[in-house]
Amino acid sequence: MPRGSDDPLVAGLAAGREEALAAAYERFAPRLLAAAWGLLGSREEAEDAVQEVFLNLVRSRVTLGRVISLQSYLFTALRHAAVRRWRRRPRERAPADLGAAECVTAPDPPPAERSGRLERALQALPPEQREAVALKIDGGLTFAEIAAVLGTSINTAASRYRYTLEKLRERLKEERT
C-alpha cells in the first residue's frame, strides 16, 4: 500500500476537519479557477468545475490518506471535471478524442487579461492542447506536476506545451497578416 503525504492539510482533510477544507480552498481555489477558466473558456463552467472538485474532495476523504500531493490530486480532479464538461458539449470533442475540436460558443474573458486575439487563438485549439497551457500558465504548475496531472512523462508535458505555444504563434501571425 502506498504511503500517503506527510502534509498536515491532507491529514486534516482526511479527518473531515472543516478548517482544513477552508485552508485547502483558500490555498488552491484561485489557481484551480484560473486553470479551469483556461481549460473551459467560460467563467461559469470554471466555477462549476472547481466546486465539483471540492465537493468530491469532501466525498472522498476516506481515500485521502493515500494522497501524496494534494496539488496534483486537485488538478487531476479538475482535469477530470473539465473532460466531463467537454464531453457534454454538443460538437466539441474531449481531449481523449483527438481531432479538430472547435468551440461552439464564444468564450468568456479569461481570468488573466489576455488580448482578444490570443484568447480566440487559444479557444480554437483542441482541448488537449489548451490544457497544457492552462495548467502551466493559469495553474502555475511545473512540467513535472503537469505530467502527473495528465498521466504523461515530463518530456511529453513540456513538448505539448512548447508545441501549443508554436501553434499559438502561428495562428496569431496568420491573424495579423
C-alpha positions in Angstrom: 0.0 0.0 0.0 1.5 3.4 -1.0 2.4 5.7 1.8 0.4 9.0 1.8 1.5 12.6 2.3 3.0 14.0 5.5 1.1 17.2 4.8 -1.0 18.1 7.8 -3.5 19.7 5.5 -4.1 16.3 3.8 -4.4 14.7 7.3 -7.0 17.3 8.3 -9.0 16.8 5.1 -8.9 13.0 5.6 -10.2 13.5 9.2 -13.0 15.7 7.9 -11.9 18.9 9.6 -13.8 22.0 8.2 -10.8 24.3 8.8 -8.7 22.0 6.6 -11.2 22.3 3.8 -11.3 26.1 4.2 -7.5 26.2 4.1 -7.3 24.0 1.1 -9.9 26.1 -0.7 -8.1 29.3 0.2 -4.8 27.9 -1.0 -5.8 26.2 -4.2 -9.1 27.6 -5.4 -7.7 30.7 -7.2 -5.3 28.7 -9.3 -7.8 25.9 -9.9 -10.3 28.5 -11.1 -7.7 30.2 -13.4 -6.8 26.8 -14.9 -10.4 25.8 -15.2 -11.2 29.1 -17.0 -8.3 28.5 -19.4 -9.4 24.9 -20.0 -13.1 25.6 -20.4 -13.3 29.2 -21.7 -16.2 30.0 -19.5 -16.2 31.5 -16.0 -19.5 29.8 -15.1 -18.2 26.4 -16.2 -14.9 27.0 -14.5 -16.7 27.9 -11.2 -18.8 24.8 -11.5 -15.8 22.6 -12.2 -13.9 23.9 -9.1 -17.0 23.5 -7.0 -17.2 19.9 -8.2 -13.5 19.3 -7.3 -14.0 20.5 -3.7 -17.3 18.6 -3.3 -15.6 15.4 -4.5 -12.7 16.1 -2.1 -15.2 16.1 0.8 -16.9 12.9 -0.5 -13.6 11.1 -1.0 -12.0 12.0 2.3 -11.6 8.3 3.3 -9.2 7.7 0.5 -7.1 10.9 1.1 -4.7 9.1 3.4 -3.0 7.7 0.2 -2.7 11.1 -1.5 1.0 12.1 -1.8 0.5 15.6 -3.4 -2.7 17.5 -2.7 -2.0 19.9 -5.5 -1.6 17.1 -8.0 -4.7 15.4 -6.7 -6.8 18.6 -7.0 -5.5 19.5 -10.5 -6.1 15.9 -11.7 -9.6 16.1 -10.3 -10.1 19.4 -12.1 -8.9 17.9 -15.4 -11.4 15.1 -15.0 -14.2 17.6 -14.3 -13.2 19.6 -17.4 -13.2 16.4 -19.5 -16.7 15.6 -18.3 -17.8 19.1 -19.4 -16.1 18.8 -22.8 -17.9 15.6 -23.4 -21.3 17.3 -22.7 -20.6 20.0 -25.3 -22.5 19.3 -28.5 -19.8 19.5 -31.2 -16.6 19.7 -29.2 -14.6 16.6 -28.6 -12.9 15.7 -25.3 -9.1 15.5 -25.1 -9.1 11.8 -25.4 -10.9 12.1 -28.7 -8.1 14.0 -30.5 -9.2 15.9 -33.6 -10.0 19.3 -34.8 -12.2 20.4 -31.9 -13.8 23.8 -32.2 -15.7 25.7 -29.5 -19.3 26.1 -30.4 -19.8 29.1 -28.1 -17.8 32.3 -27.7 -15.6 32.1 -24.5 -15.9 34.4 -21.6 -13.0 36.7 -21.0 -10.2 34.7 -19.4 -9.0 35.2 -15.8 -5.7 36.9 -16.8 -6.4 39.8 -19.1 -5.4 38.2 -22.4 -5.9 40.0 -25.6 -9.0 39.0 -27.6 -6.7 37.7 -30.4 -4.8 35.5 -28.0 -8.0 34.2 -26.3 -9.6 33.4 -29.7 -6.4 31.5 -30.8 -6.4 29.5 -27.5 -10.0 28.6 -27.8 -9.6 27.4 -31.4 -7.0 24.8 -30.2 -8.1 21.3 -29.3 -8.8 20.8 -25.6 -5.7 18.7 -25.1 -3.5 21.5 -26.2 -5.4 24.1 -24.2 -4.9 22.1 -21.0 -1.1 22.2 -21.3 -1.2 26.0 -21.4 -3.9 26.3 -18.8 -2.1 24.1 -16.3 1.3 25.8 -16.9 0.3 29.5 -17.2 -3.1 29.7 -15.4 -2.5 26.9 -12.8 1.2 27.7 -12.3 2.2 24.0 -12.4 5.7 22.8 -13.2 6.2 20.3 -16.1 6.6 17.5 -13.5 3.3 18.5 -11.9 1.6 18.8 -15.3 2.9 15.3 -16.2 1.4 13.9 -13.0 -1.9 15.5 -13.7 -2.0 14.4 -17.3 -0.5 10.9 -16.7 2.3 11.5 -19.1 6.1 11.9 -18.9 7.7 15.2 -18.1 9.1 15.4 -21.6 5.6 14.9 -23.1 4.1 17.6 -20.9 6.9 20.0 -21.9 6.8 19.2 -25.6 3.0 19.5 -25.6 3.3 22.9 -24.0 6.0 24.1 -26.5 4.1 22.7 -29.4 1.0 24.6 -28.3 2.9 27.8 -28.0 4.3 27.3 -31.5 0.7 26.8 -32.8 -0.4 29.9 -31.0 2.4 32.0 -32.5 1.5 30.7 -36.0 -2.2 31.5 -35.5 -1.5 35.0 -34.2 0.9 35.7 -37.1 -1.7 34.5 -39.6 -4.4 36.6 -38.0 -2.1 39.7 -38.1 -1.5 39.3 -41.9 
